[in-house]
Structure formats: structure tokens, C-alpha cells
Amino acid sequence: MNIPQLDTDTGTRSGASIVLETARDAGVDVCFANPGTTEMPFVGALDTVAGVRSILGLFEGVCTGAADGYGRMAGKPAMTLLHLGPGHANGVANLHNARRARTPILNIVGDHTRDHLKYDAPLTSDIESLARPVSVWYRSVAREADLATDTADAISAAMGAQRGVATLVLPVDLQSVKVRDAASPAVVRPAAESFDHARVERVADLLLSGHRAVLLMGGRALSARGQRAAARIAAATGATCFSETFPARAERGGGLPDIDRLPYFPEPALAALADRRVVLAGALAPVTYFGYEGIPGELARPEDIVMLAEPGDAADEALEALADRIGAPGNAVGVQVERWEVEEGPLTPQAVGRVLANALPDDAIVSIEGGTCGYPFVTASARARRHTILTNTGGAIGQGLPVALGAAVACPERRVFALQSDGSAQYTIQALWTMARERLPIVMLIASNRRYGILQTELARSGLPADTPHASRLTLLDDPPIDWLALSRGYGVAAERASTVQALSQALDAALAHADGPRLIEMCLS
Amino acid sequence: MNIPQLDTDTGTRSGASIVLETARDAGVDVCFANPGTTEMPFVGALDTVAGVRSILGLFEGVCTGAADGYGRMAGKPAMTLLHLGPGHANGVANLHNARRARTPILNIVGDHTRDHLKYDAPLTSDIESLARPVSVWYRSVAREADLATDTADAISAAMGAQRGVATLVLPVDLQSVKVRDAASPAVVRPAAESFDHARVERVADLLLSGHRAVLLMGGRALSARGQRAAARIAAATGATCFSETFPARAERGGGLPDIDRLPYFPEPALAALADRRVVLAGALAPVTYFGYEGIPGELARPEDIVMLAEPGDAADEALEALADRIGAPGNAVGVQVERWEVEEGPLTPQAVGRVLANALPDDAIVSIEGGTCGYPFVTASARARRHTILTNTGGAIGQGLPVALGAAVACPERRVFALQSDGSAQYTIQALWTMARERLPIVMLIASNRRYGILQTELARSGLPADTPHASRLTLLDDPPIDWLALSRGYGVAAERASTVQALSQALDAALAHADGPRLIEMCLS
């Protein structure tokens, strides 16, 4: 491998520099990296191209999850830098979540030199087959002349109508190739987000004719503007409002209306939607999370579904236009910011939700993974100060800590919390190290119940006993108990334990008094 | 989801029970599991079908790597149990290594109910696209009637001529379906391993005509029997012997000949093979690990390569037949077991290799990941007592600890060591917890140099400076330093630190005095 640097004598640049410059000039200025040998020219270019921040992850799922969190908050892509097929594969689970969140990501994967692939060397792998399921766009750069345009095309695709992960494979020889004349700057064209006025008219007619309706909200409908418009519509028409169950991003608190999430389990979700037209505002048609015997997969009949705005549309603007069109009064009443009274005692999930809601400073971001404390927190958080929640959109666990990491990189002026179940935290536990390395003041709250709660719930639903030997062994995490304080210290993160309401409250106050790095609180749940 | 148990009144069994019984009856009796909701009927069946040991991993890469280590030692497949496409994807890196090792694995992946896939629910994923690159065989069970035969076909494929990973997808409705009449027992047919006598004749003619030759050995050639036969051939003909660079499994020490590994870097590998015929005995034709400018990808010219035995052949028997055919004397001299004299002082990689070689009890297994100490250990280990080494066959890092875990499950009577670099250990660090849970007496030696050594080496090779800001940040792991003792305690594993030869020697003695669970030794390298 012969990796040229910027050669000032001859005026050449490396292929990697061209990719980096093109990305940076399109606004992509963060790279979450776990490079290997085939990415070394790209690493070298990070030292010659100014303006791109590189952040190392010890595991690829940390990088891809961080890029997801970053993209949700920044509204533009971060780069990843992954090592061939196996490195990419380690990032697939969180790319799957990013795909469901429609998060723009420029997913850069290094590969062997082009002429080495035919030898089927140990690390040779079918990157395309591994990448297609999570990518809206895939290309392996074939020629030196395409480096800039392929990069621009990737960013355009990530920001396009099918927003999501664009996977750009860079053979190492094209990273290191010396290029004399760079192509003229490649053009990135993000899709413009708009909405369809004819749909607004149809939904208005429906509501004005007295149909009972549910507004099912996702995407930009869950911005503050979208929620206020939805509340106006609800007040004027009696429609109910639900967020999709796992929104990529939703604003909460600070006087916004309390828009609940559509229930996860099918029975209450069916009840919430029964006998109503379901107006989709940036959300997909609701289906059950899993297939359950005797329960329809579609939570609403297709003939009851009405499209107001697609997930990629400006659903907030569509809701405003709808509210105006039906003559809804201009101010909807939101929920006042108010502290919860929480009695001192053991840490129940409900108490955790309320204590955290009380503790949030203005403009906090809360990455939520796991149902144990996640649901009670969202129930409590309508009363909190204004904040943003980020949830697990695709069900691939190990998402919460990396997403918090990426959000903290995107928003250095906001405090970031990770409300995280213990089982799912383990999949990308290495995120702690990067948080410490980057001095990111993230507060992690680990809900330590030492079991896979969702599996025990699903076992019970299915009539299977959870206390038989194998089922127990595969759903319990108590032998040995994970020592979260030790783990956290192992990665350089200060940690403490809280078993009571008062202890958690004090631990949160102590954590918020510092902004010099991450803090972890193990919550021992009752 | 409605999951029937074995119903003694009606004589029905669940589909999952049929899969489990078929696997168990074919000798597959260990399941490395990280299940989710769609695998709950399978979990339930583990409580009704006797004779399958289930072992929980906190991350899928732990499960697949453990299945690789198990299969290499047991010579038969373990099952994995993974959760849809994203769970499978987390296991892909170590399945990639298993594919290169030709390790038989029955890779079971749960999926949605068949009629739920059309709704594209959050966890719906293209499992086939994610699985094909690492699987020699792939099938999603389509019908109740196929459960037993598909399972048997999967095991036959895993043990077939194209030995490797067989991926069997089980929709959850087919796991829970009640089956009245089980099909007659499905038949598993592993491929018989043999060799081609005509090839033996051709190689014998070559050697007897005085051609200089290298025996390049892999697969069964690296058994004790194969190595002894190779040494006879070498003594009789002047041929040199090399192991492939990253063997799945090789016997070492205990009086065996010292057969070195073909060098990793291309220049010394080319020198080792220059001007010789390359006789392949269970190894693939040698190619460079990566593509390097100005260096051929093929380390030997195709016209110089002679096939004695394919990777799936009985290469040890072929070598014996060859030794007999050329009239090589019956006893080749091996290396005597002898302790290295190691002076007290700081821990250099060479000292680590020798101290560990001295400490190995008879029939130890050493899982090696990372070059820093791996190469010096293999150099030293020819003098050790008889042991087996397992190496990283596919280059996807995060392999060493899970492989040690699986080997310990396969061989409870043997002591297992993991000689492991710190950077690669992080990818599947959760393996520690399963080792503690299963009370496996594995001794982990973490080579803590707080950097990605291989990346700094490759940067230096390519003429790029490793001390520029970004290159440093992406190859150094010293900020914060990972506290291995704390991490280890976090997962319930006793740990200590060694910075000198004497301290390491004492720590190894102390670890070997216990057989009640894993021990970790952080080796602070000089």
C-alpha cells in the first residue's frame, strides 16, 4: 500500500482527500470511525483535510448508532468509517434502526484494492449483500474520476426523498490514488420537504363531516409546531392524537400538548384506533410489532386510513394548513410545566420517570431504550421542561447509548440523558469509552433489573412459564450480577448507584453539576 | 403468539421441539443463544426437550464466536439462536471467521410469523441477504412438514463437503405450531473425508525428481499425525514446511516438529516460497492478506502450485501416504519439551510468549487473537507441552474470547487460555460474563498496549506518519486508559495485573490453581 499525502510539489491529492473534501463541503463534518488497515489512507487524509472531526469507537455499532443520533439531531449526515464486510456487519443493527428512523448517514466502508478481490483473501466479503438491507443507496467506487461525484451522490441519496443510509464503498487503492486535477465540485441536492394541499382538503372534508378520527403522528409532525397544530385540530374536532410508538425524534414538555405514543401491545393499540378514521401525519400505517395469533397485523383497516402527509413530507406544515383550513382556534392548551411530587421510597419505574422528568433542564435530549422505565418516563415527561426524546425505531437493541453519544456531538449546548435498560445496554457498552474520551457530559441512567423484561413479558403472554430452568437461564441476568459501577470505571466514566427516590434525585443533581464528561447512575429497581 | 408445549393429552409437539430433537439426535447438543421475542417458542422447547445445553450470550458475536470455537474443537456443530436480521447481523463478523475456518455451525435465526412479513414491521429485515455471505447453506422453513428435514439438511450441509455455517430461519409461527405426527427421523449425512491417491503419486514424483518444495499445511494436515508425516517428508527430501498463516486449529508442542506459520507480511512470505514448488496439504493457494502496490497478490505462481489435499480432505492421511510412498524413514525428530529461561524484567512480547509456553499444562488450548503477543508465543510454543492453538481465520476481530469460551464448553477436561490483544478484545467483551456464568476455567491474558498496533504498523508501512493528530486519535487507546481489572470485575471475573516476568508467571500459577471459573490477567507490556 502506497499512500500519497497532499503533495505540494506536484499539486496532487489523494482519493481519500477528495471524498473527505466533497463531504465536508456538503456539510458532513463528523466521522464516527472504527478503521482497519484498508481505511488507513482515509485516516491519513483526516490529517490533511481540515474541518472534519473524527471520533473513534471501539466497536462499529457504537459508530453507526452515534451517526444515527447525530443525524436525528443535526438534520444532516455524519460519516461512519468501517472496515470491510465484517466491520460493516457489526454496524448493521444500528443502521437498521437508522433506516427505520430515516436518518441520513454517509456510511463509508473501506475495501481491498480492486485487483485483490479476485483472490478471496481472508477479509474478502460480499459487502453489497450485507449493506443493501439497511441502505437506501449503495455504490462501490469504480474509478478515480468518480470519487467526488459518487460521494456527492451518496450524500444526495442520504438526504433524498428516501432519506436514510447511503453506503459508499472505497477500495483502498482509490483512497490512496494520486489525483492531479480534481473534478469540479460535485453537487449535493437534498430533497425539498413539502406537503400535498389536496390531501389537506380531503382530510379537512373528512373532519368537518363529523368523522371520528385519530391523528397518527411521526416525522416532522412531532416537532413543536406539528404538535401544536395537531392539538388545535383535536380541540376543534374531537380527534385524538397519537405519536407513532417509536418515534425517531419527538419534542416533549415545555407547555406542549401531551401526545401519547400508540401503545406497543396490540390489544390497547387496537382499542385506541377502533371505530375511527386514522389520519397519517408523517407516520406509516400502523401494524403490530410482532405477529400474534388471532390478532390482525394491521391495526387499522386500509379503508379507514387517510394520508395527510408521508414520512418524508413537511407534516408539521400540513397539520398547520389543516388546522387553518378547518378554522381551528389559534391557541391549543398545552400541559403546564410542573414538578411531580414523588414520595421518598424504593425506585419503582414510575418514580424513575417522575424524578427524571423533574430533573430535566431546558432543552435536554433523552435517548430512551427499553420499556421498563421508558414508558413511565414518557408518561411523566409531558410536565417536564422542553426536551427532545429519541427512541429505538427499529427494535435492534444496543441503540440507546450510541444515539445519546451522537446527539451530544450534534448538540454540545444541550444536556443529553440516556434512559437505558441494562440488557440492551450491553450490546454497545463500548460507547462509554468514547463518551469519556470526547468529554461528553451525558448522564446515563441504567435501569438495572437484571433480566430481559420484555422476554419474560412475552413468555407470559404466550402462556409459557418463565421460571422453568432454560427459560429462566435465558431471560435472567443475575448470575453473575453485572457490576455497573465497575464496568463504568473500566471505561473511565464516573458512576454511582441509586436505590431510592432521594438517592436518584441527588445523583442527578450531582451529575448535572458537572459538564466535563459522562456520568453513569445505576438505578437498582424495586 | 400462542406457544403450545408438549401436550401429553393429545400427543402433539411444538415445531421448535421437532427442530431441537432432530438436532439433538444428530449430536448437536449445545445452543449459544441470544434470543428475542420471536425465539420464545424455541426457548420454551429447551425446557421440554432434554439433552441440549443452552448458554446465554449478552451479544450475538459472543454466541457465534463461541459456536466457532466449539465446532473447531468438537468437530461437530453447535447451534446458535439469534433474533431476526439485526441479531444475526451482530453475529456476522464471527460467522465470517467460522466460514474461513470451515467450522460447522447450525445457525438458527428466528423470524416473524410468515404472514407478518408483508407488513414490514420495525424488525422486519432481509435475513437472507445478511446471511448468504457467511453461509454455505441457507433456508427459511416454509412448511410445518419440512421442520425435521430442513433441520437435518442444515446439519448435513454444515458437515458437508463445503463445511461451514448453515443458516436455518425459523418463523415463529412454525416454532409454535402444534404437530401431531412427527415425520420419521430425518437423516443427517456428513461428508466423508478422504484423499486422492493420484495426487499423492504426482507429488511423490515431484519430490523424488529433486524439486525443491514447500509443504503448505492447513486443515487436518495440522493434526499431530499430519505434522509428523510432514516432518518425515521434510527430513527425507529437504522440503520446508509451513502452516497456513491463520490456521483454524493446529497442534503444537509435546514433541511435535516446529512447523512455523507462513509469514503475515508479503515480503518474507514471498521469500519463504521463492523458487520452490508449493505443495498444498489442506491449505488454500497462498495470497497476500491485503493488496499492496507493487507486490503480487499471489504469493506463489499458479504453475508452481501442486495440490496434494484440499482443505476438506483427510490431509493428514494424504501426508502419511506420501511419506510412505517416498520411503521416508518412520520417525521424524520433533522438538523436545523444554522450559525457556526467562530473565526477570519488564514484560516484552517475547517474554510473554515464553512465560506462557512454560506455563501450559498438558493438552491446553490457546485461542490467539492479535499479533503483538501472538507471534512471539507461537515461536516459543514449539517447546511447550502438547497443546492446540486456535487463530483468527477471517480477520474479523473480536474472535479470540468467544472462541476460547466455545472451546472450553467443548473440552471441559482441558485448560483453555485466551492470548488476546486489548483492542480486539473490546468487540466481544461481553464474553467475560458468559465465562463467569458458566464457571469456565479460562485464563485470559490481555496484552494491554493501549493502541491498535497493527494499524500503526500499516501506517508506517505506507509512509504515513502515525503521530499526526487524527491518525493518533484513531490508533491510540490510551485516553482514557481502559481499566481491565475494573471491566473484568464488572462481569464477575477475577482479575489481576502483571507488569513483570515474575508477576506474570505467578499470576499464571495462581490462575491455574483454580478451576472454578475464569481469571483475567492484564499484561502491561513494555
HADDOCK unambig.tbl for C-alpha pairs under 7 A between the chains (distance, minus, plus):
assign (segid A and resid 1 and name CA) (segid B and resid 291 and name CA) 6.98 0.50 0.50
assign (segid A and resid 1 and name CA) (segid B and resid 292 and name CA) 4.33 0.50 0.50
assign (segid A and resid 1 and name CA) (segid B and resid 293 and name CA) 4.99 0.50 0.50
assign (segid A and resid 1 and name CA) (segid B and resid 462 and name CA) 5.59 0.50 0.50
assign (segid A and resid 2 and name CA) (segid B and resid 293 and name CA) 6.15 0.50 0.50
assign (segid A and resid 2 and name CA) (segid B and resid 462 and name CA) 5.04 0.50 0.50
assign (segid A and resid 3 and name CA) (segid B and resid 462 and name CA) 5.59 0.50 0.50
assign (segid A and resid 3 and name CA) (segid B and resid 463 and name CA) 6.88 0.50 0.50
assign (segid A and resid 36 and name CA) (segid B and resid 455 and name CA) 6.50 0.50 0.50
assign (segid A and resid 37 and name CA) (segid B and resid 455 and name CA) 5.86 0.50 0.50
assign (segid A and resid 37 and name CA) (segid B and resid 458 and name CA) 6.42 0.50 0.50
assign (segid A and resid 40 and name CA) (segid B and resid 459 and name CA) 6.47 0.50 0.50
assign (segid A and resid 43 and name CA) (segid B and resid 470 and name CA) 6.90 0.50 0.50
assign (segid A and resid 43 and name CA) (segid B and resid 471 and name CA) 5.81 0.50 0.50
assign (segid A and resid 44 and name CA) (segid B and resid 464 and name CA) 6.66 0.50 0.50
assign (segid A and resid 44 and name CA) (segid B and resid 471 and name CA) 6.22 0.50 0.50
assign (segid A and resid 46 and name CA) (segid B and resid 470 and name CA) 6.04 0.50 0.50
assign (segid A and resid 47 and name CA) (segid B and resid 468 and name CA) 6.58 0.50 0.50
assign (segid A and resid 47 and name CA) (segid B and resid 469 and name CA) 6.65 0.50 0.50
assign (segid A and resid 47 and name CA) (segid B and resid 470 and name CA) 5.57 0.50 0.50
assign (segid A and resid 54 and name CA) (segid B and resid 470 and name CA) 6.92 0.50 0.50
assign (segid A and resid 56 and name CA) (segid B and resid 474 and name CA) 5.71 0.50 0.50
assign (segid A and resid 58 and name CA) (segid B and resid 426 and name CA) 6.44 0.50 0.50
assign (segid A and resid 58 and name CA) (segid B and resid 427 and name CA) 6.86 0.50 0.50
assign (segid A and resid 59 and name CA) (segid B and resid 427 and name CA) 5.44 0.50 0.50
assign (segid A and resid 86 and name CA) (segid B and resid 92 and name CA) 6.67 0.50 0.50
assign (segid A and resid 86 and name CA) (segid B and resid 93 and name CA) 4.58 0.50 0.50
assign (segid A and resid 86 and name CA) (segid B and resid 96 and name CA) 6.99 0.50 0.50
assign (segid A and resid 86 and name CA) (segid B and resid 396 and name CA) 5.80 0.50 0.50
assign (segid A and resid 89 and name CA) (segid B and resid 89 and name CA) 5.68 0.50 0.50
assign (segid A and resid 89 and name CA) (segid B and resid 90 and name CA) 6.67 0.50 0.50
assign (segid A and resid 89 and name CA) (segid B and resid 92 and name CA) 6.10 0.50 0.50
assign (segid A and resid 89 and name CA) (segid B and resid 93 and name CA) 6.45 0.50 0.50
assign (segid A and resid 90 and name CA) (segid B and resid 89 and name CA) 6.67 0.50 0.50
assign (segid A and resid 90 and name CA) (segid B and resid 90 and name CA) 5.36 0.50 0.50
assign (segid A and resid 90 and name CA) (segid B and resid 93 and name CA) 6.63 0.50 0.50
assign (segid A and resid 92 and name CA) (segid B and resid 86 and name CA) 6.66 0.50 0.50
assign (segid A and resid 92 and name CA) (segid B and resid 89 and name CA) 6.11 0.50 0.50
assign (segid A and resid 93 and name CA) (segid B and resid 86 and name CA) 4.58 0.50 0.50
assign (segid A and resid 93 and name CA) (segid B and resid 89 and name CA) 6.45 0.50 0.50
assign (segid A and resid 93 and name CA) (segid B and resid 90 and name CA) 6.65 0.50 0.50
assign (segid A and resid 96 and name CA) (segid B and resid 86 and name CA) 6.98 0.50 0.50
assign (segid A and resid 100 and name CA) (segid B and resid 122 and name CA) 6.84 0.50 0.50
assign (segid A and resid 112 and name CA) (segid B and resid 290 and name CA) 6.43 0.50 0.50
assign (segid A and resid 112 and name CA) (segid B and resid 291 and name CA) 6.38 0.50 0.50
assign (segid A and resid 113 and name CA) (segid B and resid 291 and name CA) 5.56 0.50 0.50
assign (segid A and resid 116 and name CA) (segid B and resid 291 and name CA) 5.35 0.50 0.50
assign (segid A and resid 116 and name CA) (segid B and resid 297 and name CA) 6.38 0.50 0.50
assign (segid A and resid 119 and name CA) (segid B and resid 287 and name CA) 6.71 0.50 0.50
assign (segid A and resid 121 and name CA) (segid B and resid 287 and name CA) 6.60 0.50 0.50
assign (segid A and resid 121 and name CA) (segid B and resid 289 and name CA) 5.86 0.50 0.50
assign (segid A and resid 122 and name CA) (segid B and resid 100 and name CA) 6.84 0.50 0.50
assign (segid A and resid 122 and name CA) (segid B and resid 289 and name CA) 6.66 0.50 0.50
assign (segid A and resid 122 and name CA) (segid B and resid 393 and name CA) 6.87 0.50 0.50
assign (segid A and resid 122 and name CA) (segid B and resid 394 and name CA) 4.69 0.50 0.50
assign (segid A and resid 122 and name CA) (segid B and resid 395 and name CA) 6.26 0.50 0.50
assign (segid A and resid 123 and name CA) (segid B and resid 394 and name CA) 5.59 0.50 0.50
assign (segid A and resid 123 and name CA) (segid B and resid 395 and name CA) 5.61 0.50 0.50
assign (segid A and resid 125 and name CA) (segid B and resid 133 and name CA) 6.81 0.50 0.50
assign (segid A and resid 126 and name CA) (segid B and resid 133 and name CA) 5.76 0.50 0.50
assign (segid A and resid 129 and name CA) (segid B and resid 129 and name CA) 5.27 0.50 0.50
assign (segid A and resid 129 and name CA) (segid B and resid 130 and name CA) 6.29 0.50 0.50
assign (segid A and resid 129 and name CA) (segid B and resid 133 and name CA) 6.95 0.50 0.50
assign (segid A and resid 130 and name CA) (segid B and resid 129 and name CA) 6.30 0.50 0.50
assign (segid A and resid 130 and name CA) (segid B and resid 130 and name CA) 4.94 0.50 0.50
assign (segid A and resid 133 and name CA) (segid B and resid 125 and name CA) 6.82 0.50 0.50
assign (segid A and resid 133 and name CA) (segid B and resid 126 and name CA) 5.76 0.50 0.50
assign (segid A and resid 133 and name CA) (segid B and resid 129 and name CA) 6.95 0.50 0.50
assign (segid A and resid 287 and name CA) (segid B and resid 119 and name CA) 6.71 0.50 0.50
assign (segid A and resid 287 and name CA) (segid B and resid 121 and name CA) 6.59 0.50 0.50
assign (segid A and resid 289 and name CA) (segid B and resid 121 and name CA) 5.87 0.50 0.50
assign (segid A and resid 289 and name CA) (segid B and resid 122 and name CA) 6.68 0.50 0.50
assign (segid A and resid 290 and name CA) (segid B and resid 112 and name CA) 6.45 0.50 0.50
assign (segid A and resid 291 and name CA) (segid B and resid 112 and name CA) 6.42 0.50 0.50
assign (segid A and resid 291 and name CA) (segid B and resid 113 and name CA) 5.58 0.50 0.50
assign (segid A and resid 291 and name CA) (segid B and resid 116 and name CA) 5.37 0.50 0.50
assign (segid A and resid 292 and name CA) (segid B and resid 1 and name CA) 4.35 0.50 0.50
assign (segid A and resid 293 and name CA) (segid B and resid 1 and name CA) 4.93 0.50 0.50
assign (segid A and resid 293 and name CA) (segid B and resid 2 and name CA) 6.21 0.50 0.50
assign (segid A and resid 297 and name CA) (segid B and resid 116 and name CA) 6.37 0.50 0.50
assign (segid A and resid 393 and name CA) (segid B and resid 122 and name CA) 6.87 0.50 0.50
assign (segid A and resid 394 and name CA) (segid B and resid 122 and name CA) 4.70 0.50 0.50
assign (segid A and resid 394 and name CA) (segid B and resid 123 and name CA) 5.61 0.50 0.50
assign (segid A and resid 395 and name CA) (segid B and resid 122 and name CA) 6.28 0.50 0.50
assign (segid A and resid 395 and name CA) (segid B and resid 123 and name CA) 5.62 0.50 0.50
assign (segid A and resid 396 and name CA) (segid B and resid 86 and name CA) 5.81 0.50 0.50
assign (segid A and resid 426 and name CA) (segid B and resid 58 and name CA) 6.44 0.50 0.50
assign (segid A and resid 427 and name CA) (segid B and resid 58 and name CA) 6.85 0.50 0.50
assign (segid A and resid 427 and name CA) (segid B and resid 59 and name CA) 5.45 0.50 0.50
assign (segid A and resid 436 and name CA) (segid B and resid 480 and name CA) 6.83 0.50 0.50
assign (segid A and resid 437 and name CA) (segid B and resid 479 and name CA) 5.86 0.50 0.50
assign (segid A and resid 437 and name CA) (segid B and resid 480 and name CA) 5.88 0.50 0.50
assign (segid A and resid 455 and name CA) (segid B and resid 36 and name CA) 6.50 0.50 0.50
assign (segid A and resid 455 and name CA) (segid B and resid 37 and name CA) 5.85 0.50 0.50
assign (segid A and resid 458 and name CA) (segid B and resid 37 and name CA) 6.44 0.50 0.50
assign (segid A and resid 459 and name CA) (segid B and resid 40 and name CA) 6.50 0.50 0.50
assign (segid A and resid 462 and name CA) (segid B and resid 1 and name CA) 5.63 0.50 0.50
assign (segid A and resid 462 and name CA) (segid B and resid 2 and name CA) 5.08 0.50 0.50
assign (segid A and resid 462 and name CA) (segid B and resid 3 and name CA) 5.69 0.50 0.50
assign (segid A and resid 463 and name CA) (segid B and resid 3 and name CA) 6.93 0.50 0.50
assign (segid A and resid 464 and name CA) (segid B and resid 44 and name CA) 6.69 0.50 0.50
assign (segid A and resid 468 and name CA) (segid B and resid 47 and name CA) 6.60 0.50 0.50
assign (segid A and resid 469 and name CA) (segid B and resid 47 and name CA) 6.65 0.50 0.50
assign (segid A and resid 470 and name CA) (segid B and resid 43 and name CA) 6.90 0.50 0.50
assign (segid A and resid 470 and name CA) (segid B and resid 46 and name CA) 6.04 0.50 0.50
assign (segid A and resid 470 and name CA) (segid B and resid 47 and name CA) 5.56 0.50 0.50
assign (segid A and resid 470 and name CA) (segid B and resid 54 and name CA) 6.93 0.50 0.50
assign (segid A and resid 471 and name CA) (segid B and resid 43 and name CA) 5.83 0.50 0.50
assign (segid A and resid 471 and name CA) (segid B and resid 44 and name CA) 6.24 0.50 0.50
assign (segid A and resid 474 and name CA) (segid B and resid 56 and name CA) 5.73 0.50 0.50
assign (segid A and resid 479 and name CA) (segid B and resid 437 and name CA) 5.86 0.50 0.50
assign (segid A and resid 480 and name CA) (segid B and resid 436 and name CA) 6.83 0.50 0.50
assign (segid A and resid 480 and name CA) (segid B and resid 437 and name CA) 5.87 0.50 0.50
assign (segid A and resid 480 and name CA) (segid B and resid 492 and name CA) 5.79 0.50 0.50
assign (segid A and resid 482 and name CA) (segid B and resid 490 and name CA) 5.58 0.50 0.50
assign (segid A and resid 482 and name CA) (segid B and resid 491 and name CA) 5.36 0.50 0.50
assign (segid A and resid 482 and name CA) (segid B and resid 492 and name CA) 6.87 0.50 0.50
assign (segid A and resid 483 and name CA) (segid B and resid 490 and name CA) 4.32 0.50 0.50
assign (segid A and resid 483 and name CA) (segid B and resid 491 and name CA) 6.56 0.50 0.50
assign (segid A and resid 484 and name CA) (segid B and resid 490 and name CA) 6.20 0.50 0.50
assign (segid A and resid 486 and name CA) (segid B and resid 486 and name CA) 4.95 0.50 0.50
assign (segid A and resid 486 and name CA) (segid B and resid 487 and name CA) 6.07 0.50 0.50
assign (segid A and resid 486 and name CA) (segid B and resid 489 and name CA) 6.40 0.50 0.50
assign (segid A and resid 486 and name CA) (segid B and resid 490 and name CA) 4.76 0.50 0.50
assign (segid A and resid 487 and name CA) (segid B and resid 486 and name CA) 6.07 0.50 0.50
assign (segid A and resid 487 and name CA) (segid B and resid 487 and name CA) 4.68 0.50 0.50
assign (segid A and resid 487 and name CA) (segid B and resid 490 and name CA) 4.64 0.50 0.50
assign (segid A and resid 489 and name CA) (segid B and resid 486 and name CA) 6.42 0.50 0.50
assign (segid A and resid 490 and name CA) (segid B and resid 482 and name CA) 5.59 0.50 0.50
assign (segid A and resid 490 and name CA) (segid B and resid 483 and name CA) 4.33 0.50 0.50
assign (segid A and resid 490 and name CA) (segid B and resid 484 and name CA) 6.19 0.50 0.50
assign (segid A and resid 490 and name CA) (segid B and resid 486 and name CA) 4.76 0.50 0.50
assign (segid A and resid 490 and name CA) (segid B and resid 487 and name CA) 4.65 0.50 0.50
assign (segid A and resid 491 and name CA) (segid B and resid 482 and name CA) 5.36 0.50 0.50
assign (segid A and resid 491 and name CA) (segid B and resid 483 and name CA) 6.57 0.50 0.50
assign (segid A and resid 492 and name CA) (segid B and resid 480 and name CA) 5.79 0.50 0.50
assign (segid A and resid 492 and name CA) (segid B and resid 482 and name CA) 6.88 0.50 0.50
